[in-house]
Amino acid sequence: MIIATISLIVVIAVVAFAATFSLSAGSKTEKVEQKAVTVEIQEGMTATAIADLLEDKKVVKNALVFRLLVRQRGVDSEFKPGKYEFKTGMDNEVVIGQLVKGPSIRYIKLTIPEGWTATQIAERVGARTRLIKEEYLSAVNERLILVEYEFLRTSGAPTTSLEGYLYPDTFSIQEDITAQELINMQLGRFEEKTAHLNWDNAPAFGRTQYEILVIASMIERETRVDDERALVASVIYNRIAQGMPLQIDATIQYALPVWKDRLTLEDLKVDSPYNTYQNKGLPPGPICNPSAASIEAALNPTGDPYLYYVLAPDNSGRHVFTKTYDEFLNAKNQYKASQE
C-alpha cells in the first residue's frame, strides 16, 4: 500500500515536472506559421472544457499541460466568457493572461426600434459602431448579403432593396461588424420571428409575401396599439377594394427627404410613387421595417367594414375607427377640440 502511494506521488511529480518543462521550453521550439483563431468561451465552462477547446482549436498544444499550469497559477475560476482572438501555437502563459483579462473582441448592444427605416438604422449603426452608414445603406439597397434566404427567393419582391426585412430587435454585435454581417443577423432574426406566421394567407387576399410586408410596414407606422393592428389592416384592404386612395401620412413621410413633425398640404402633393394621396393601391415597397405583430395583422385583418380612423380624443394613442366619412369628420372634430 505504501509502495503504491509512493509510486502515485512519483507519477504525479513526473507529470508536473514534464508539464513545467514543456511550458518553459515552449518558447524555444522552432517557429511555425501561426493562424488567427476565434474562440468563444461560454458562460459556466470549466477550466478543463476550456483547455480541451483550446487544444481542439490548436491554440495550445496540450490540454493536460495547460490545465496543470492553470491549476498551478490558481486561476481556474478567473477565466472570463466571451469571444477571443487567438493564434495557433500560442504560449500557454499568454493565453492564460488573456483569459483572465477578458475578451479581446468588444461587444456592444445595438437596439433597432420597430418601425425604423433603413436610413434611420444606418444613422444609429454609424454612431454606435465602426461601420460607415453609407456602407450599410449600400449593402441594404444592393442586397449584399452572405446567405440567400428562402423567404427572399419566394417573396415576389420587384427590387433588390432589403427595406422591410431588416428586423427590429436588440443585437449583441462586435464593434467592428461589417454591413453584410449585421444585415445577415437581421435577416436571420426576421426568419426566426416570422416563421410561425401563416404566410399562406397572402394569396387569399390576392397579395404576394412582399405586398404583405408593404401593408405591415404601414400598419407599424400607423399604430403602436397591438389590438388595433388588425383593424388598420382591414381599413387598408377595404379602401383598396373600393378603389379609394389609402391616404396614409406615413407614406408621405417616407417620400420626403427629411422627417417632419407636421405635414403640410404641399407635402401631400409630393411627386413620389410612395404618395398614397396621389396614387391608389399600395406603395411600391415597405416604408419601414415592421414587427412580427404587424406582419401577422396584415395576414389576419379583422374583416370589419371600417374605412377611416383618427386619433382618439383621450390622448391614449388609440384610434377611433369609422365606417362613413361623416362619422370620421365627427371623430376628427372631437379630437381637434380635445387639443385646444
Beta strands, then each sheet from edge to edge (+ up, - down):
strand 1: 36-41
strand 2: 82-87
strand 3: 107-111
strand 4: 170-174
strand 5: 308-311
strand 6: 319-322
sheet 1: 1+ 2-
sheet 2: 3+ 4-
sheet 3: 5+ 6-
end
